[in-house]
Amino acid sequence: MSDSLLQSHRDAIDAIDVEILTLLNRRAEHARKIGELKGGGLVYRPEREAQVMARVKALNPGPLSDESVAKLFREIMSACLSLERPLTIAYLGPEGTFSQAAAVKHFGHAAVTLPCASIDEAFRVVEARSADYVVAPVENSTEGAVGRTLDLMVGSPLSVCGEVVLRIHHHLLRNGADMAGIRRVYSHAQSLAQCHEWLNRHLPAEVERVSVASNAEAARLASLDPQCAAIAGDAAAERFGLVKLAENIEDEPNNTTRFLVLGYHKSAASGRDKTSLVMSAQNKPGAVHTLLSPLAEFGVSMTKFESRPSRTGLWEYVFFVDIEGHCDEATVNRVIDALRAKAAFVKVLGAYPVAVL
Ligand SMILES: C=C(O[C@@H]1C=C(C(=O)O)C=C[C@H]1O)C(=O)O
């Protein structure tokens, strides 16, 4: 490669960077003006952000991938929004958990993330208005529902206003160079379960598996004791300076966790939304079938169905149902009315844009 050719490309990049900088700041000025129009009220608009991301993906001429472009715009919007007011996002800590990674994926790096000791506490700080939104795991593709989040949503005054889908990669981490002499492996119970087969194949049976409150806590414990290892992700490995002895050890290669974003504000319709509901059925044969019949009647698709024991009676259940569309749209609205006519209890947990990234 000739030096002059290289230099000419670098000169072109320098000139383009000046243009990008000007345009970014022009964009930020508009966002700031919008903030003023909002008068210090609701600043974050999930439906608008989803539309901006979907639009740039659709318009993207390449060679950058649609995903790269969406990620860049996520950060641009995060920085623009922080000019209005930085958002505080509560999550199940400590720092380095997948919940924190999900919060950053959804709100970008300009948001302030607030680690909490439990999912309960993360809900409570938002309910008490000490943080703006909570990002909580709701289901994993290998392990199924996160019961605590579902239970909390039933009684919480917060509404779901977004979802985040995160690919989960687990690594075996240690404060040491190889696998010799590991006595104990720490991780969150869900992660131990997600790596169960790998652990059976690669570690002696006598190695103790100890479940702790989070993967980041597991990494912290492993960083203190060289006889111990942890199963956790990249963020925790970096945060506690651990060596990755084995990468991507999850049994299911498409291991993915879905998180929900909840706050006091509702999301308006974006054009591509989901509505999450919880309802109860009477305890008699065919009750669930009858309960769900309005969905078929109105041609509304269900993207999730999950049952949980209700806290009110033995062998009574509540059902968590996600449907396509926004509850403000006519058809979805009519379906919800029809469900209310059949179910003992229906609560709309929230309506929100389908995850774009
Ligand atoms: C600028 C706005 O406020 C925020 C920032 C956005 C952006 O940078 O594009 C989009 C939605 C809001 O979260 C807006 O409401 O349009």
Residues whose N, C-alpha, C, O or C-beta is under 5 A from the ligand:
A	BS01	LIG	A31 I34 V43 Y44 R45 R48 E49 V52 I76 M77 C80 L81
